[in-house]
Amino acid sequence: MDLESKKYKIIEKLMKVSDEETLYKIEQIMSHHDSQINALSDLPDIAKQLLKKSEEDILHGRTRPHEEVMAEFKSKYKLD
């Protein structure tokens, strides 16, 4: 299913919602999403580039588990 089809399916479901609390929650989620997009667009270019590189690293499996990184850090700096 492509993105446009997914959007229409969501709209169809949304039109059937009759509970005001549910609509309020959906509105909050969408508002939060909008504020995140605005926050990202306000970042300096270098931060945007680093985030893009991080996303690429994740997609290509160039990551390590947090526990592994922390164990290495603690060992290197003789912590714990």
CORLIN-V366496 format. One record per run of one state. SS is the DSSP state (H for helix, E for strand, C for the rest). FROM is the first residue (numbers start at 1). TO is the last residue. If there is no record, write none. Layout:
ss,from,to
SS,FROM,TO
SS,FROM,TO
This chain:
ss,from,to
C,1,2
H,3,16
C,17,19
H,20,41
C,42,44
H,45,59
C,60,65
H,66,76
C,77,80
